[in-house]
Amino acid sequence: MTPQTAEQPERDSGTTTGQPAESAADPAPLPLLDTPRDGVPHVIDTPSGLERAARALAAGTGPAAVDAERASGFRYGQRAFLVQIRREGAGTWLIDPEPFDDLVIINDALSGVEWILHAAMQDLPCLAELGMWPHRLFDSELAARLAGLPRVGLAAVIEELLGFTLAKEHSAADWSTRPLPEPWLRYATLDVEVLTDVREKLMELLDRQGKLEYALQEFEAMRSAPLPGPRTDPWRRTSGMHQIRDRQKLAAVRALWNEREQLAKNRDVAPGRLIPDSAIVAAAKSMPSTVPQLLSTPGFHGRAAKKDAPRWLRCLDEARRTTDLPALHVPTNSPPPPRVWADKDPAAAARLATAKPRLVALAQRLDMPVENLLTPDTLRRIAWRPPQPISPESVEAGLRELGARPWQVKLTSAVITVAFLDPDPLAVKSAPEQ
């Protein structure tokens, strides 16, 4: 695979037309990574093809670069509509999961093999639905964060480490389209084309920085963590719901959201393509009772909205009549928002306001984002309810209990202990809103 570079005109070394000469320091355009080295493979959609792919991948060597394409915003759920895998000696394989119950045969072929994914938490859930889960993991996005790269999208990482540019024009496409257009398949092939090279560069960089062990611990924690289960009351995540301050209208949000979810599942369409969250909130606020009133509500427009109008009106009517009213606020084990700490618990506010900038400074010295050094949620929880008595040992134990990895505990526990034992009395007043 040879990157393509646009032909450049010759440059004069002098100024013969009164215009300044181009600076010799002007960077040349980076070569474009646009042609897969082995061409664009055929999409596997038959049992015999899947068996052939499994045999080839099992016979390959080294890690496997893995990616998945979804149809977010088009279809219901987050299932994969294309899986791309490349391994040395096996080449690149594009697999359409839709004709198959699962891809366990591919998972078995990669047993014991390290998988390279970029932003693994985006793809691991949909791969798990297909019976695929890595025995070892390398996340190139997370590695890039820990290494301190200024941008961590795949195209930016490839540009930084390999000197190529990678077009990302099809990342938001409807990957449930069949047949998939050739340009999309070329894009999908390129997504795994150089992941192994990226891994090698990142491994070298992390090793030089003394961070390789940090990354390995993070990858294993990600790989071994259970997938999140179904949310309790997922309708409460409706965007804009903070505008609702009435329990009857909150019941309307719940009824509309649940109806939209079931309808979207039945039609295999993204819920937002039926009615957006903003329409649910607007209808709950105004509580229309007729079709004309509903269709004049923001978000309810077009032929589809008119067709389904009786459905939404039934939901609103049920919400008016229900006595099963949801609570405005759900009890939680999470600390309150930091902006109210100074009033609720000034000592906790001082602990947080003292520890946070010190961790930010430590992260800057380590050249990594502070949220990777220690998650904000972990810091808030231990600052709100610190272990008693506060000591290096108790803080270390508290951080481990909250899920911090050994490398994070080692680097942050002393900073947090000192901040908690001797908080800056002016920290709360001088700190920006957390």
C-alpha positions, 0 to 999 in steps of 0.5 A, spaced: 500 500 500 503 506 497 500 513 500 498 517 495 501 524 495 498 530 490 504 532 485 507 539 487 509 545 483 516 547 483 518 553 488 522 559 486 527 560 491 527 568 489 521 573 488 521 575 481 514 578 481 514 582 487 510 576 492 514 573 497 517 566 496 514 560 500 517 559 506 522 553 506 519 551 512 512 550 510 510 543 511 509 539 505 502 535 505 502 529 508 501 523 504 494 520 503 492 513 506 487 511 501 488 505 497 488 498 501 495 494 500 491 488 498 485 491 495 478 491 498 476 484 500 469 481 498 464 482 504 463 475 507 456 473 508 455 466 507 457 460 512 462 457 507 466 464 507 465 465 514 469 458 515 474 460 510 475 467 514 476 463 521 481 458 518 485 464 515 485 468 521 487 462 526 493 461 521 495 468 521 501 471 526 501 476 531 495 481 534 489 482 530 486 489 528 479 489 529 473 494 528 466 494 527 461 499 524 454 500 526 448 504 524 447 509 530 442 514 528 439 509 523 437 503 526 435 501 533 440 499 538 448 499 537 449 492 533 454 491 528 453 491 521 460 490 519 466 487 522 473 488 520 479 484 522 486 484 519 492 479 521 499 478 519 499 472 514 491 472 514 490 479 510 483 483 511 476 480 512 470 484 512 464 480 515 457 482 514 454 479 521 447 480 519 446 473 516 449 469 522 446 468 529 453 469 531 461 470 530 463 465 535 467 461 530 471 467 529 472 468 536 474 461 537 479 463 531 482 468 535 483 465 541 489 467 545 490 473 540 491 480 542 486 484 539 487 492 537 481 496 537 481 504 537 476 506 542 474 499 544 469 501 549 465 503 543 465 497 539 466 491 545 459 491 546 456 490 539 462 485 538 460 481 545 453 481 542 456 477 536 459 472 541 466 476 540 470 478 546 478 479 546 483 474 551 488 480 550 486 488 548 490 494 546 486 500 545 490 505 541 485 511 543 487 510 550 494 508 549 494 515 545 491 519 551 496 516 556 502 517 551 500 525 551 498 525 544 494 532 542 489 529 538 486 521 539 482 520 534 484 514 529 486 519 523 489 524 528 493 518 531 495 515 524 497 522 522 502 523 528 505 517 528 505 514 521 505 521 517 499 519 513 492 522 513 486 518 513 479 520 510 474 519 515 468 521 511 464 515 512 464 514 519 457 516 520 454 513 514 448 508 515 452 501 515 445 497 515 445 499 507 445 493 503 449 492 498 455 497 501 458 501 497 465 500 494 468 507 497 465 505 504 468 498 504 475 501 502 474 506 508 472 500 512 478 496 510 483 502 511 480 503 518 484 496 520 490 497 515 495 500 519 492 499 526 498 494 528 503 499 525 500 504 530 500 499 536 508 498 535 509 506 535 505 507 541 508 501 545 515 504 543 512 511 545 509 508 552 515 504 554 520 510 553 515 514 557 515 509 563 508 508 562 507 502 558 505 498 565 500 503 566 497 502 559 497 494 560 493 495 566 488 500 563 487 495 557 486 489 562 481 493 566 477 495 560 477 487 558 475 484 564 470 489 566 463 486 565 458 490 560 453 495 563 447 492 565 440 495 563 439 502 566 434 503 571 428 508 568 432 509 562 427 514 560 430 519 565 436 520 560 431 524 556 435 530 553 432 536 556 428 533 561 430 538 567 425 542 564 420 538 567 418 540 574 411 536 575 410 529 576 404 528 572 408 531 566 414 527 568 409 521 567 408 524 560 415 523 558 415 516 561 409 514 557 412 517 551 419 515 551 417 508 553 412 508 547 417 511 542 422 505 544 417 499 543 415 502 536 423 503 534 424 496 536 419 493 532 420 498 526 428 497 527 429 504 527 433 509 531 428 512 536 430 519 534 428 518 527 420 517 530 420 523 534 426 527 538 427 528 545 425 535 544 419 533 542 417 528 548 419 534 552 415 539 549 409 535 548 410 533 556 410 541 557 404 543 553 400 536 554 396 537 547 389 533 547 388 533 539 391 532 533 392 539 531 395 541 537 400 535 537 402 537 530 403 544 532 408 542 538 415 543 536 418 536 533 411 533 531 412 534 523 411 530 517 407 525 514 410 520 520 408 524 525 401 525 523 400 517 522 403 516 529 399 522 532 393 518 535 399 513 539 402 519 542 395 522 544 394 516 547 400 516 551 399 523 554 392 521 556 394 515 560 399 520 563 393 525 565 389 519 568 395 515 572 396 515 579 403 511 578 407 518 578 414 518 578 418 521 583 421 528 581 428 526 584 431 519 584 435 517 590 442 516 589 449 513 592 453 519 588 455 525 591 451 531 590 454 536 584 460 539 587 457 546 586 453 545 592 458 542 596 460 549 600 454 549 603 452 542 604 459 540 607 465 545 607 470 540 609 468 536 603 469 542 598 475 544 601 478 537 600 476 537 593 478 544 591 485 542 594 486 535 591 483 537 584 489 542 582 494 538 585 492 532 581 491 536 574 499 539 576 501 531 576 497 529 570 501 535 566 508 533 569 506 526 566 503 529 560 496 525 560 489 527 561 487 528 568 481 524 567 486 518 565 490 519 571 484 518 576 477 519 574 473 525 576 468 521 579 473 517 583 476 523 586 469 526 588 467 520 591 473 519 596 473 527 597 465 527 599 466 521 604 473 519 605 476 513 609 477 514 616 482 515 619 485 519 613 492 516 612 496 513 606 494 506 607 486 508 608 486 512 602 490 507 598 485 502 600 479 507 598 481 508 591 482 501 590 475 500 593 473 505 588 476 501 582 482 505 581 488 501 578 494 499 582 498 505 577 493 510 579 493 508 586 501 509 586 501 515 583 495 519 586 494 516 593 500 521 596 497 527 593 490 526 595 492 524 602 496 530 603 490 534 600 485 531 605 489 532 611 491 539 610 486 542 605 487 549 603 482 554 607 482 558 601 481 553 596 473 553 596 473 560 594 479 561 589 477 554 585 472 555 579 466 551 579 467 544 579 
